[in-house]
Amino acid sequence: MNMSEALAAIQAHFCPLSAEASQALAAQLSYHSYSKDTLLVQAGQYSDQLFFIYSGALRAFYLKDGKDITDWFAFGGNFICAINSFFMEIPSPHSIEILEESEIYAIPRPAIEALCQRYHDIERLARLSVTQTMLQLQHRVVSLQFETAQSRYQSLLQTFPDIEQRVALRHIASFLGITQETLSRIRRAAARI
């Protein structure tokens, strides 16, 4: 993987960086390639890493009463982290799983904090990535509270048009807050339209 391609992808998705800030960020990023079904973060562990997904698909999930509940998807061009552990320095209540072969760049929180102190560009990048995550979370909360299951499904397809080819239907159903059987009915009805 070429570091300049990863930096270009970060800038294309978020904001431009000066040459100096870009070089400083590159010095702190570490490249990793993961295969499907790898747990990037396991519930109960500490994680101070922020991950930029260059390519691939990931999900964050909880285990509640033995049931796997997906609460987040992230794809190429997104950042993801074990948010509680990253910001509050506590064991992560959720896990992050690789859903398909993925290329990821990682950076530890102390390095991000130091870069944000030194480079306004990187501070802006951090702010924009957090803002994007907050907006997605707000949309998810409103969707779960006010939309029908069918509307949530359609909204998910608009946001991630190829998600059904990349993510198991059981994870999609869990994310939507419905059973897999309900998702099957919604998909059949949508296919008839």
N, C-alpha and C positions, 0 to 999 in steps of 0.2 A: 504494500500500500504506500502510495506517495503522500507524504505529509502536506505538500502544497495543494493537492486535490482535496484533502480533508479540510484545510483552512479555507479554501475557496468555497466548499460546501457550507461551512459554518457562516461565512460572510454572505453567501447567497440567501440563506434562510433567515438571517438575523440582521446584521449590519456590517458595514465595511470596517476594517481595522487598519491602522497605520502599519507600515512595514516593520517598525520597531516593536509595536504591540504584537503583531502577528508572529514575529520571530521569538519573542518572549513566551508567547502562548505555546508555540511549537516545541520549545525546549522543555515544557512541563507535561505535555501530552504523551501518553504511552499507548501504543497500538496493540490491540488484541483481536484475535480471530476466534470465534466460538461456534461450536456445532449446536444443532437443534437439541433441545431438552436440557441444556446446561443451565444450572441455577447460578446466576450472576451474583445475586444476594439471597441469602437464606434468612427467613424469619428468625429472630432471636439473636442475630449477629449485628455487630456494629459495622456501619459502612459510611466512610467519609468521602467516597468517590462519586464524582459526577461523570456520567457517561454520555458521550456524543455518539449517536448511531450513524455511522457513515453509510452502511447498508445493512438491511436485515429487519427483523421484527422481534419485539419483546413485549412482555406483559407483566404487570404487577398484580399480585393476587394475595388474598388472605386465606387462611384455613380457619373455618369456624364450625365447631362441632363436627369435625371430620369432612366438612364440605369445602370445596375449592371455589372461591369467589373472586372472579377477575374484576379489578376496578380501574385498570388503565392499560392502554395500548400505546406503544411508541414504535415508530418506523424510521427509516433513513431520513436524516435531516433533523431529527428531534434529539433533545437532551432528556435523560431520565436519571433518577437517583432514588435511593431509599430515603424519601423526603424527611421523615421524622428523625431517622438516624443521622442524616446529613446535617440538618439544621439544629437539632436539639441534642445531638450526641447521646442518643439512647439506643438500645437494641431495636432493630427494625421490626415493626409488627407485621410487615408483609415481605413476601419474596419477589424477586424479579427473575423471570425465566426467559431464555432465548427460544423463540418459536421457529426460527429458520436460521440457517447459517448466516452469521452476522459479523461485520467488521465494526469494531468499536474503539473509540479513543477514550481513555480515562484520565482524569486529573483529580488529585486530592484537594479537599476543601482548603487546607492551609495555603496551597499554591494559588488557588483562585483568589483567596482573600488578599494575598500579597500582590498578585497581578492587578486586582481591582484598585488597590491603594496606589499603585504606580502608574497605571494606564487608564485614562478616562474611557478609551475605546472598549476596553475589556469590562470595565464597570458598566458601561452601557449594554454590552452584550449580555452580561449577567442579568441586568434589569429586564431586558427584553425577553430573555428566556423564561424568567420567573413570571413575568406578566403574561406571556403566552400560556404557560401552565395554569395560572390562576383563571384566565378566561376560559380555557377548556374545562376546568373543574367547575366553574360557575355554570357553564352550558350543561354539563352533565347533571348537576344538582337540579337545575330548572327542568331539564328533560325528564328526569326520574319523578319529579313532583307533579308535573303538569301535562306531559304528553302521554298518549296511548303507546302501548307496546309497538304497534305498527308504525307510528310516527317516529319513535326512537330508532327503530330498525332503519327506516328510510333516511333519517338524519345521519346515522352511522355510515350508510352506503354513500351518502353525498360527501361526507368527510373523508372516508377511506374506500374509494370505489372498488379496489381489488381485495378487500379484507377477507372475503369468503374463500379466495384462492390461497390465502396465506395463513389463516387462523382457523383452528378447529371450531366447528359450530357450537360445541359445548362451552367454549370460552366466550364466544359472541353472545350466546344466550345468557350466560352468567353476567356478563358486562351489562346487558340490557335489563337485567333483573327479572328474567322470565325463564321458564323451563325450556329445555331443548324441544319438547313436543310443541309448545306454543310457537317457538321460532319456526319449526317445520311448517305449521299451519300458515303462519304469516308469509313465509317464502312461497308456499304453493299458491296462496291467494295473489301475491304480487306477480308470480309468473303467468297467471291467467289474464292479467290486465294488459 
